[in-house]
Amino acid sequence: MKNVEMKVDGNTLTIKVDLSKEFGPSSSGKTIIVASTEGNVAIDGHEGTKIGLNVYRKK
């Protein structure tokens, strides 16, 4: 994961992203990647539940 922190408290998932960071252009080159789970990832303690997150801004 890039710039993504996830925390589970009971049945609540909290996601933390630093919006000031950048990780370069997307593969299309149209946007700048700010954060990504880089695909779908499992959520600890919640079998079968996954998250896929992409945060980006226009170039």
Secondary structure, DSSP 8 states (H G I E B T S, - for coil): -BS-EEEEETTEEEEE--TT----B-TTSSEEEEEE-SS-EE-TTSTT-EE--EEEEE-
